[in-house]
Amino acid sequence: MRQRPTVSCREYYCYKLQVRDNDRSFLLHIGRLLQQYIVDMYIKIETSRLEFFRTSDMQNRLRNEVYNGLLDSITQGCEIGVDIGKRVILPTSFIGGPRDMRKRYMDAIALVQRYGKPDIFLTMTSNPNWPEIKALCLPSDEIQNRPDLISSIFHAKLQVLRDELFKKDIFGHVIAYTSVIEFQKGILPHAHFLLILNQASKMFHPEAIDRIVCAEFPDAHSNPYLFSLVVKHMMHGPCGLLNPTSPCMKNNCCKYSYPKDFSDSTRYGTNSYPIYRRRNDKHAIPIRSALLDNRWVVPYNPYLLAKFNCHINVEICSTIQAIKYIYKYIYKGHDKILYKLLENEQDHIVDEAKNFQSARWISPPESAWRIFRFDLNHVHPSVICLPIHLENEQVVTFAANQSLYSITNNPTLKKTMLTQFFHINKYNSYAQKLNCLYVEFPEYFTWHTDSKEWEPRKKKEVIGRIFSCRPSENEKFYLKLLLMHVRQPASFKALRTVNEITFTIFREAAQMLGLIESAILLICVLKKLLLI
């Protein structure tokens, strides 16, 4: 294997932060300076990436324009590609950016559309006192000054947790899930999981919930280890009258609704988490200068709590109707605040890269996590995004010095996922036998970017998602409606044809099929359920 003659800055800093046998690194034991070093180095890495997207030649050379726009430009006398197009500010390829987080959120919602609402919401928070972290620290080290260990050990624990959830199926068989790693100001790194179980594993009875979630103290005599972990990791507060200055207080009330009410048995709530069993056993434990009982216990799974020795909150979320807000919560991104005063709004140019950088808060554990190049998100199954466009209005990417006549006469540039979907439906017998919708097509075919062709898929489970489209986009919105309901279309014309009548616009075809009334009804229902 040929070795590279150079390494990137990230790879070099990753090498410097590795813990090795017979540790003699001075860098890893300089106290708070290590925190500053890791943050500064990652800021340098991220700043260079932002500068690339803001000022690189790629931004100056490449333009995106719909195909019709190219033709219009030619008739107006434009000869060079630099004369037309639009500027890309901060694309989805920038990990952690607003477009990237929006895309991942939409991918997660696509799982819900395909497999149904999530059943379990699990949050795991790093424990700086894990024995694995302490074993690698010198006696002179303070744990908060070793963000490299906090991040790397937390990453290793997450791999074990994923094995428990997705290989050992401790909650049942998970058919789809999404996970997000978060780093917020003043909070240890934590991971959110939203799990969708198969039909046989879903919890239809309170007894099934009690087998997974507990919200009470365990018996201190029969299980002293688990009892100590609940006291240490799974107690909320005190807040309310016991501590009015608690960070969770908002308008003189706990925003998490603690203390909860006592309940002799578990029962389903109304558009909320279940009301877990919290029996009034007249038993209270002195915790943080207050006596706390079962009403203050954060729901947990005994097996996972005992195994991982950290805060690991497990909630049943299958009864929540407004699941959109759960996904928005986990995809909200890093802590940020940004404001700007403008004298003349018309002269204001939006710079997403600058806005992202100005509002950024970076903690030492996040810096170490990104330097180590650990994943921030997981989605299973993978989601393939499917673009849509009107006829001859596909996006074309070209170099600034390229002749527009060579662009318009290049048939490969005209190929898109949608046009080739039509083509393969028309000429491929296998595709005709499948009789797929556009959104179902990636489950059986894979798209090759270089050749711009669909080929039969051999392995790997995926689902498709059509890019979002608003009713205000008129014909494009109605095109999406038709693609979501018409199977095996062979052309744009075929989508506009209903009962052997070819309509001039997609709206008329959608109206003839009754799709517009159905879409309006669906929007009304979703608004009623607070989903949009």
NORWOVEN-V282095 format. One record per backbone hydrogen bond with DSSP energy under -0.5 kcal/mol. NH is the residue of the N-H (numbers start at 1). CO is the residue of the C=O. Records with the same first field share a line. If there is no record, write none. Layout:
BEGIN
NH = CO / CO
END
This chain:
BEGIN
12 = 8
13 = 9
14 = 10
15 = 11
16 = 12
17 = 13
18 = 15
20 = 18
29 = 26
30 = 27
33 = 30
34 = 31
35 = 31
36 = 32
37 = 33
38 = 34
39 = 35
40 = 36
41 = 37
42 = 38
43 = 39
44 = 40
45 = 41
46 = 42
47 = 43
48 = 44
49 = 45
50 = 46
51 = 47
52 = 48
53 = 49
54 = 50
55 = 51
56 = 52
59 = 56
60 = 56
61 = 57
62 = 58
63 = 398
64 = 86
65 = 396
67 = 394
68 = 392
69 = 66
70 = 66
71 = 67
72 = 68
73 = 69
74 = 70
75 = 71
76 = 72
77 = 74
78 = 73
81 = 402
82 = 400
83 = 80
84 = 81
86 = 64
94 = 91
95 = 93
97 = 94
101 = 97
102 = 98
103 = 99
104 = 100
105 = 101
106 = 102
107 = 103
108 = 104
109 = 105
110 = 106
111 = 107
112 = 108
113 = 109
114 = 110
115 = 111
116 = 112
119 = 195
120 = 195
121 = 315
122 = 120 / 193
123 = 313
124 = 191
125 = 311
126 = 189
128 = 126
130 = 127
133 = 130
134 = 130
135 = 131
136 = 132 / 133
137 = 134
141 = 138
145 = 142
146 = 143
149 = 146
150 = 146
151 = 147
152 = 148
153 = 149
154 = 150
155 = 151
156 = 152
157 = 153
158 = 154
159 = 155
160 = 156
161 = 157
162 = 158
163 = 159
164 = 160
165 = 161
166 = 162
167 = 163
168 = 163
170 = 164
171 = 172
172 = 169
175 = 173 / 196
176 = 196
177 = 380
178 = 194
179 = 378
180 = 192
181 = 376
182 = 190
187 = 184
190 = 182
191 = 124
192 = 180
193 = 122
194 = 178
195 = 120
196 = 176
197 = 195
198 = 173
201 = 198
202 = 198 / 199
204 = 202
208 = 205
209 = 205
210 = 206
211 = 207
212 = 208 / 209
213 = 209
214 = 300
215 = 277
223 = 219
227 = 223
228 = 224
229 = 225
230 = 226
231 = 227
232 = 228
233 = 229
234 = 229 / 230
236 = 234 / 296
240 = 243
242 = 239
243 = 240
246 = 243
249 = 246
250 = 253
253 = 250
255 = 248
257 = 254
260 = 295
263 = 278
267 = 275
271 = 269 / 319
274 = 316
275 = 267
276 = 274
278 = 263
281 = 279
284 = 282
285 = 292
287 = 285 / 290
290 = 287
292 = 285 / 290
296 = 293
297 = 294
298 = 234
300 = 214
301 = 312
302 = 300
305 = 301
306 = 302
307 = 303
308 = 304
309 = 305
312 = 310
313 = 123
314 = 299
315 = 121
317 = 119 / 315
318 = 119
320 = 317
323 = 321
325 = 322
326 = 323
327 = 323
328 = 324
329 = 325
330 = 326
331 = 327
332 = 329
335 = 183
342 = 340
347 = 344
348 = 345
352 = 350
355 = 351
356 = 352
357 = 353
358 = 354
359 = 355
360 = 357
361 = 335
367 = 363
368 = 364
369 = 365
370 = 366
371 = 367
372 = 368
374 = 369
378 = 179
380 = 177
382 = 461
384 = 382 / 463
385 = 383
386 = 465
387 = 385
393 = 390
396 = 65
398 = 63
402 = 399
404 = 79
407 = 403
408 = 404
409 = 405
410 = 407
411 = 409
413 = 410
414 = 410 / 411
415 = 412
420 = 416
421 = 417
422 = 418
423 = 419
424 = 420
425 = 421
426 = 422
427 = 423
428 = 424
429 = 427
432 = 428
433 = 429
434 = 430
435 = 431
436 = 431
438 = 483
440 = 437
441 = 437 / 438
443 = 440
444 = 441
445 = 441
446 = 455
448 = 453
449 = 447
452 = 448
453 = 448
455 = 446
457 = 444
463 = 382
464 = 439
465 = 384
467 = 386
473 = 470
474 = 471
476 = 473
477 = 474
478 = 474
479 = 475
480 = 476
481 = 477
482 = 478
483 = 479
484 = 480
485 = 481 / 482
486 = 482
487 = 485
488 = 436
495 = 491
496 = 492
497 = 494
498 = 496 / 501
501 = 498
502 = 500
503 = 496 / 501
509 = 505
510 = 506
511 = 507
512 = 508
513 = 509
514 = 511
515 = 510
516 = 510
518 = 514
519 = 515
520 = 516
521 = 517
522 = 518
523 = 519
524 = 520
525 = 521
526 = 522
527 = 523
528 = 524
529 = 525
530 = 527
531 = 526
532 = 526
END
